[in-house]
């Protein structure tokens, strides 16, 4: 039974601005529990429904609508992205208060997009509550996500769809991508709001049921065809981030990875993966290590892919790269086997991380603090479209670290004969925070969207392997040096999302907005006449 006194107190609280801001802050902050490592996906629904009901108390004040929406959004982002502070605090060389302020400023900027979406959804006149909750708000939310993921290089983190990888709604991922799930989540939030307000009960129940049933049916579909299995081993070196880039640490690091790869592998291993910048040096400077290693691997019929710093002397350019060593396809002559500086069997990171891999306004920011002068923060971009990495058994589409959060970038580099997805990362920058778990959750969604197994190799965690349905095949404990060996099945083919990308969602949003605009104009014209 509900407590009438408590209900009255809450009602009184939400009638005043400060009370409304407090409630919006709590509702927003709680959303962090929907994402990894907590993975309580259901949290999304009471927070959004509560916020929509709170909006009803705002008495159509334009400024108050935006302010409450902003507090809701920024509190959600701060709670979800607070892990960025760890890298600033440990490696930034700035006072703690300055680091905290920078996080707040970043989240304030990112909060502008969803705040504008929520605010704008109240500004279109002639729209019924049903249209607003089921059509307008979900569409504006998607548009705000797209802008957030694109403007100023983009930050496509914590899309609502990532929280629903273990629900029937995940069936929309191979068809419409993660944002197809986001759209379904927002529509359900709107339908639940209508139900609580006892509006359009039949329609709301039908919409919720249709989305859940459709997601479940789509989840059962097979979009790709399994190929012969291969044995893979992911090596997690767990190199101390404070020591990693020191010259004297290079040799011990290489010895550690070599030893793990020698003693920790399954005898049947055909493909070995080392993480991002496992070799913390320029490739041109470690040929004496790479060439013998490649020859030894080729003799054992094994292939190794490792993160390294690529260097092009002609342009004096540095690249965050993955190179392939050991046995390579279609190379029968011994002298042509293995790695070389001229080998095209490599990947160069395209979507660089601001501050970490390039510094905008470089001349202004670099002198301010060590955080703007991190090791290897002057990379060049690789091209957007690159050939898959090749082994004798399979073609592999690669993404380095942050790139895995950009599904459209990965989509452009996946062909029908791409068998496996690979992402290498170094999340040691973020310590024991929730950031690496969220990063893993994002990577897992790529496996589901493209219906291909995904290998995620990291320096200190979370190293994991997923099958083509996004099921976890294994992971390594965080902050240990170990090897993860599994048998995976590459897959060939195309998912609908791989073929069409986000264009169906773009079209849907356009048609909804056009329809609502024309409907609003028609109602105004009818009222005047």
C-alpha positions in Angstrom: 0.0 0.0 0.0 1.2 3.5 -0.8 1.7 6.1 1.9 -0.5 9.1 1.2 1.6 11.3 3.4 4.8 10.4 1.4 2.9 10.9 -1.9 1.8 14.3 -0.8 5.4 15.3 0.2 6.7 14.2 -3.2 3.9 16.1 -4.9 4.7 19.3 -3.0 8.4 18.8 -3.7 7.9 18.7 -7.4 5.8 21.9 -7.5 8.9 24.0 -6.7 11.9 24.6 -9.0 14.6 23.4 -6.6 12.5 20.3 -5.8 12.1 19.7 -9.5 15.8 20.1 -10.1 16.6 17.7 -7.2 14.3 15.0 -8.5 15.6 15.4 -12.1 19.2 15.1 -10.7 18.4 11.8 -8.9 16.5 10.4 -11.8 19.4 11.1 -14.2 22.1 9.8 -11.9 20.4 6.5 -11.3 20.6 5.7 -15.0 24.3 4.7 -14.6 23.0 1.4 -13.1 21.5 0.4 -16.4 25.0 0.1 -17.9 28.0 -2.2 -17.2 29.2 -3.3 -14.8 25.8 -3.1 -13.0 23.6 -4.0 -16.1 20.2 -3.4 -14.5 18.6 -2.5 -17.8 15.1 -2.0 -16.3 16.4 1.2 -14.5 15.9 3.1 -17.7 12.1 2.9 -17.6 11.3 4.3 -14.1 13.9 7.1 -14.6 12.4 8.3 -18.0 8.8 7.8 -16.9 9.5 9.7 -13.7 11.1 12.5 -15.8 8.2 12.7 -18.2 5.8 12.9 -15.3 8.0 15.6 -13.7 7.7 17.6 -16.9 3.9 17.7 -16.4 4.6 19.8 -13.2 6.6 22.5 -15.1 3.5 24.6 -16.1 4.8 25.1 -19.7 7.7 27.3 -18.6 10.2 27.3 -21.5 13.2 28.1 -19.4 12.2 25.6 -16.7 11.7 22.9 -19.2 15.2 23.3 -20.5 16.8 23.7 -17.1 15.2 20.6 -15.6 16.1 18.6 -18.8 19.7 19.8 -18.5 20.0 18.7 -14.9 18.5 15.3 -15.8 20.9 14.9 -18.6 24.1 16.2 -17.0 23.6 14.1 -13.8 23.2 11.0 -16.0 26.3 11.8 -17.9 28.5 12.7 -14.9 27.4 9.4 -13.1 28.1 7.4 -16.3 31.3 9.1 -17.4 33.0 9.8 -14.0 35.6 7.2 -14.9 37.3 9.7 -17.2 38.5 11.5 -14.0 40.8 8.6 -13.2 43.1 9.2 -16.2 43.2 12.9 -15.3 43.9 12.3 -11.7 46.6 9.6 -12.2 48.3 11.0 -15.3 47.0 14.5 -15.8 49.4 16.4 -13.4 46.6 18.8 -12.5 44.9 19.6 -9.2 42.0 17.3 -8.4 39.5 20.2 -8.4 40.6 21.2 -11.9 40.2 17.6 -13.1 36.8 17.4 -11.6 35.8 20.7 -13.2 36.9 19.5 -16.6 34.7 16.4 -16.3 31.7 18.6 -15.3 32.4 20.9 -18.3 32.7 17.9 -20.7 29.4 16.5 -19.4 27.8 19.9 -19.5 28.7 20.1 -23.2 27.4 16.6 -23.9 24.2 17.3 -21.9 23.2 20.1 -24.3 22.2 17.5 -27.0 19.7 15.5 -25.0 18.5 18.6 -23.2 17.6 20.3 -26.5 15.9 17.1 -27.6 13.7 16.9 -24.5 13.0 20.7 -24.5 12.2 20.7 -28.3 9.7 17.9 -27.8 7.6 20.3 -25.8 7.7 23.2 -28.3 5.8 21.7 -31.3 2.2 22.8 -30.9 -0.8 20.8 -32.0 0.8 17.5 -31.0 -1.1 15.2 -28.7 0.5 13.4 -25.7 0.3 10.2 -27.6 2.2 11.6 -30.6 4.7 13.3 -28.3 5.5 10.3 -26.2 5.4 7.6 -28.9 6.8 9.6 -31.9 8.3 13.0 -31.2 10.4 12.4 -28.1 12.0 9.1 -29.4 12.8 10.8 -32.7 14.3 13.9 -31.2 16.3 11.7 -28.8 17.8 9.7 -31.7 18.7 12.9 -33.5 20.4 14.3 -30.4 22.4 11.0 -30.1 23.6 11.3 -33.7 24.7 14.8 -33.2 26.5 13.9 -29.9 28.3 11.1 -31.7 29.4 13.3 -34.6 30.1 16.9 -33.7 33.7 17.7 -32.7 34.8 14.2 -33.6 31.8 12.8 -31.5 31.4 11.0 -28.2 28.9 8.1 -28.9 29.1 6.6 -25.4 26.3 5.3 -23.2 23.6 5.1 -25.9 20.5 3.6 -24.2 20.5 0.6 -26.5 23.8 -0.7 -25.0 22.0 -1.5 -21.8 19.6 -3.9 -23.4 22.0 -6.6 -24.9 20.4 -9.2 -22.7 16.7 -8.4 -23.5 14.5 -9.3 -26.4 15.0 -5.8 -27.8 18.5 -6.8 -28.8 16.9 -8.4 -31.8 16.8 -5.0 -33.4 20.6 -4.6 -33.3 21.4 -6.7 -36.5 18.6 -4.9 -38.3 18.9 -1.2 -37.2 22.0 -1.1 -35.1 22.3 -0.2 -31.4 20.2 2.9 -32.1 17.3 0.7 -33.2 17.3 -0.6 -29.7 17.5 3.0 -28.3 14.4 3.9 -30.4 12.5 0.9 -29.1 13.5 1.8 -25.5 12.3 5.4 -25.8 9.0 4.3 -27.4 8.4 1.9 -24.5 9.2 4.6 -22.0 6.6 6.8 -23.7 4.0 4.0 -23.8 4.5 3.3 -20.1 4.0 7.0 -19.3 0.7 7.0 -21.2 -0.3 3.9 -19.2 0.4 5.5 -15.9 -1.6 8.5 -16.9 -4.4 6.1 -18.1 -4.3 7.4 -21.6 -4.5 5.2 -24.7 -4.2 2.0 -22.6 -5.0 -0.3 -25.5 -2.6 1.4 -27.9 0.2 1.6 -25.3 0.0 -2.1 -24.4 -0.1 -3.0 -28.1 3.0 -0.9 -28.9 5.0 -2.5 -26.0 3.9 -6.0 -26.9 4.7 -5.5 -30.6 8.2 -4.2 -29.9 9.0 -7.0 -27.4 7.6 -9.7 -29.7 9.3 -8.3 -32.8 12.6 -8.1 -31.0 12.3 -11.7 -29.8 11.5 -12.9 -33.3 14.3 -11.0 -34.9 16.7 -12.4 -32.2 16.0 -15.9 -33.5 17.1 -15.0 -37.1 20.4 -16.2 -38.6 22.0 -13.5 -40.7 25.4 -15.1 -41.4 26.8 -18.5 -42.2 29.4 -20.2 -39.9 32.8 -21.1 -41.3 35.4 -23.6 -40.1 36.6 -22.8 -36.6 40.0 -21.4 -35.7 41.9 -21.4 -32.4 42.8 -18.0 -31.0 44.8 -16.9 -28.0 44.5 -13.4 -26.5 47.5 -12.3 -24.4 47.0 -9.8 -21.5 50.4 -8.5 -20.4 49.2 -6.3 -17.5 52.1 -3.8 -18.0 52.1 -1.0 -15.4 50.9 2.2 -17.2 53.4 4.3 -15.3 56.3 2.2 -16.6 54.9 1.2 -20.1 56.4 4.1 -22.1 59.8 4.2 -20.4 62.7 3.2 -22.6 64.1 0.8 -20.0 60.8 -1.0 -19.8 60.6 -1.9 -23.5 62.8 -5.0 -23.3 61.1 -6.4 -20.2 57.7 -5.8 -21.7 58.6 -7.6 -24.9 60.1 -10.5 -22.9 56.9 -10.8 -20.9 54.6 -10.9 -24.0 57.0 -13.4 -25.6 57.0 -15.6 -22.6 53.3 -15.6 -22.2 52.9 -16.4 -25.9 55.4 -19.2 -25.6 54.1 -20.9 -22.4 50.5 -19.8 -22.0 49.2 -20.8 -25.4 47.0 -23.7 -26.4 49.0 -26.0 -28.6 46.3 -25.7 -31.3 46.5 -21.9 -31.4 46.6 -20.5 -34.9 46.1 -16.8 -34.2 47.7 -14.8 -31.3 46.5 -11.3 -30.4 48.5 -8.8 -28.3 46.8 -5.6 -27.2 47.0 -1.9 -28.3 50.6 -0.6 -28.2 51.8 -3.9 -26.6 55.0 -2.9 -28.3 55.5 0.6 -27.0 58.0 1.6 -29.6 58.3 2.6 -33.3 58.2 -0.4 -35.6 61.2 0.9 -37.4 63.2 0.7 -34.1 62.3 -2.8 -33.2 63.0 -4.7 -36.4 65.7 -6.8 -34.6 62.9 -8.2 -32.4 60.0 -8.4 -34.9 61.8 -10.1 -37.8 63.1 -13.2 -35.8 59.7 -13.4 -34.0 57.9 -13.4 -37.3 60.1 -16.1 -38.7 59.7 -18.3 -35.6 55.9 -17.9 -35.7 55.8 -18.7 -39.4 57.8 -21.9 -38.8 55.2 -22.9 -36.2 52.3 -22.1 -38.5 51.1 -19.4 -36.2 50.0 -15.7 -36.9 50.4 -12.8 -34.4 48.6 -9.5 -34.5 49.9 -6.8 -32.2 49.5 -3.2 -31.4 52.6 -1.0 -32.2 53.5 2.5 -33.2 53.9 2.7 -37.0 56.2 5.3 -38.5 56.5 6.6 -42.0 59.8 8.4 -42.6 58.7 10.0 -45.9 56.0 12.1 -44.1 57.5 11.9 -40.6 54.1 10.5 -39.5 53.2 8.3 -36.5 50.2 5.9 -36.5 48.6 3.9 -33.8 48.7 0.6 -35.6 48.2 -3.2 -35.7 50.7 -5.3 -37.6 50.6 -8.9 -38.6 53.6 -11.3 -38.0 54.2 -14.9 -38.7 52.4 -17.1 -41.2 50.5 -15.0 -43.8 48.3 -16.1 -46.7 49.5 -16.9 -50.2 53.2 -16.6 -49.3 54.8 -19.8 -50.4 58.4 -18.6 -50.5 60.2 -18.5 -47.1 61.8 -15.2 -47.9 58.4 -13.6 -48.5 56.8 -14.9 -45.3 56.2 -12.8 -42.2 56.4 -9.2 -41.3 58.2 -6.3 -43.0 58.0 -2.6 -42.8 56.6 -2.6 -46.3 53.8 -5.1 -45.5 50.3 -3.9 -46.2 48.9 -6.4 -43.8 48.4 -3.8 -41.1 45.8 -1.4 -39.7 46.2 2.3 -38.9 43.8 3.8 -36.5 41.4 6.3 -38.2 39.2 7.8 -35.4 41.7 9.3 -32.9 41.0 10.1 -29.3 41.1 13.8 -28.5 43.9 14.7 -26.0 45.1 11.1 -25.8 46.1 10.7 -29.5 45.9 14.2 -30.9 45.6 17.6 -29.1 43.2 20.2 -30.6 44.5 23.7 -30.3 47.9 22.1 -29.7 50.0 25.2 -29.3 47.6 26.6 -26.7 46.9 23.5 -24.7 50.2 21.5 -24.5 52.0 24.1 -22.3 49.1 24.1 -19.7 49.5 20.7 -18.1 51.1 17.3 -18.5 47.7 15.9 -19.3 47.9 17.6 -22.7 51.3 16.1 -23.4 50.6 12.4 -22.8 52.9 9.8 -24.5 52.3 9.4 -28.2 49.6 12.2 -28.4 50.6 13.3 -31.9 49.3 10.6 -34.2 48.1 10.9 -37.7 44.9 9.4 -38.9 44.8 6.3 -41.0 42.4 6.2 -44.0 38.7 5.6 -43.2 38.5 2.6 -45.6 41.2 0.0 -45.1 41.8 -3.6 -46.1 41.0 -6.4 -43.6 43.9 -8.0 -41.8 44.6 -11.3 -43.3 45.6 -14.7 -41.9 45.6 -18.0 -43.8 42.2 -18.9 -42.2 40.3 -15.7 -42.0 39.9 -12.0 -42.9 39.6 -9.7 -39.8 38.1 -6.2 -39.5 40.0 -4.2 -36.9 39.3 -1.3 -34.6 41.6 0.2 -32.0 40.3 1.2 -28.6 37.8 4.1 -28.8 37.0 3.3 -32.5 34.8 0.3 -31.5 32.2 2.9 -30.2 31.7 4.1 -33.9 29.6 1.3 -35.6 29.3 3.2 -38.9 33.1 3.3 -39.2 33.5 -0.4 -38.6 30.5 -1.1 -40.9 32.3 0.5 -43.8 35.3 -1.9 -43.4 33.3 -5.2 -43.1 32.7 -7.2 -46.2 30.7 -10.3 -46.8 33.9 -12.4 -46.5 35.0 -10.7 -43.3 34.9 -13.5 -40.7 36.0 -11.9 -37.4 36.0 -8.6 -35.6 39.0 -7.5 -33.6 39.5 -4.7 -31.2 42.6 -4.0 -29.2 42.7 -1.6 -26.3 44.6 -0.3 -23.3 42.2 0.7 -20.6 44.9 0.9 -18.0 44.5 4.7 -18.2 41.2 4.3 -16.3 42.3 2.1 -13.4 39.6 0.0 -11.6 36.8 2.3 -12.7 33.6 1.4 -14.5 34.9 2.7 -17.8 36.5 -0.6 -19.1 33.3 -2.5 -18.4 31.3 0.0 -20.4 33.9 -0.2 -23.1 33.5 -4.0 -23.2 29.7 -3.6 -23.3 30.0 -1.4 -26.4 32.3 -3.9 -28.1 29.9 -6.7 -27.5 27.2 -4.8 -29.3 29.3 -4.7 -32.5 29.4 -8.6 -32.5 25.6 -8.6 -32.3 25.1 -5.9 -35.0 27.3 -7.6 -37.5 26.7 -11.3 -36.4 30.4 -12.0 -36.2 32.6 -13.2 -33.4 34.6 -10.5 -31.7 38.0 -10.7 -30.1 38.9 -8.0 -27.5 42.5 -7.9 -26.4 43.6 -5.4 -23.7 46.7 -4.6 -21.6 45.1 -5.2 -18.2 41.4 -6.0 -18.8 38.7 -6.5 -19.8 40.1 -9.1 -22.3 37.2 -11.2 -23.7 35.8 -13.2 -26.6 32.2 -13.2 -27.9 30.6 -15.4 -30.5 28.5 -14.2 -33.5 25.4 -13.8 -31.2 27.2 -11.7 -28.6 27.5 -14.6 -26.1 30.6 -14.5 -24.0 32.9 -17.4 -24.7 35.5 -16.3 -22.0 37.2 -13.5 -20.3 40.4 -12.9 -18.2 40.4 -11.4 -14.7 41.4 -7.8 -14.6 44.9 -6.7 -13.6 46.5 -10.1 -14.2 49.0 -11.3 -16.8 47.4 -14.3 -18.5 46.3 -15.8 -21.8 42.7 -16.5 -23.0 42.5 -19.4 -25.5 39.3 -20.3 -27.3 38.0 -21.9 -30.5 35.8 -19.5 -32.5 33.7 -19.8 -35.6 34.1 -17.0 -38.2 31.0 -16.2 -40.1 30.3 -14.9 -43.6 27.4 -12.8 -44.9 25.6 -9.6 -44.2 23.2 -8.4 -41.5 20.6 -5.8 -42.6 22.4 -3.2 -40.5 25.7 -4.0 -42.2 24.0 -3.5 -45.6 21.9 -0.4 -44.9 23.5 1.2 -41.8 21.4 3.8 -40.1 19.6 5.0 -43.2 16.3 3.3 -42.4 16.3 5.2 -39.0 17.1 8.4 -40.8 14.2 7.8 -43.1 11.9 6.9 -40.2 12.8 10.1 -38.3 12.3 12.2 -41.4 8.9 10.7 -42.1 7.8 11.1 -38.4 8.8 14.8 -38.3 7.2 15.5 -41.6 4.0 13.8 -40.6 3.8 15.6 -37.3 4.5 18.9 -38.9 1.8 18.4 -41.6 -0.6 17.1 -38.9 0.0 20.2 -36.8 -0.6 22.5 -39.8 -3.8 20.7 -40.7 -5.1 21.1 -37.1 -4.4 24.8 -37.1 -6.0 25.3 -40.4 -9.1 23.3 -39.3 -9.4 25.3 -36.1 -9.3 28.6 -38.0 -11.9 27.5 -40.5 
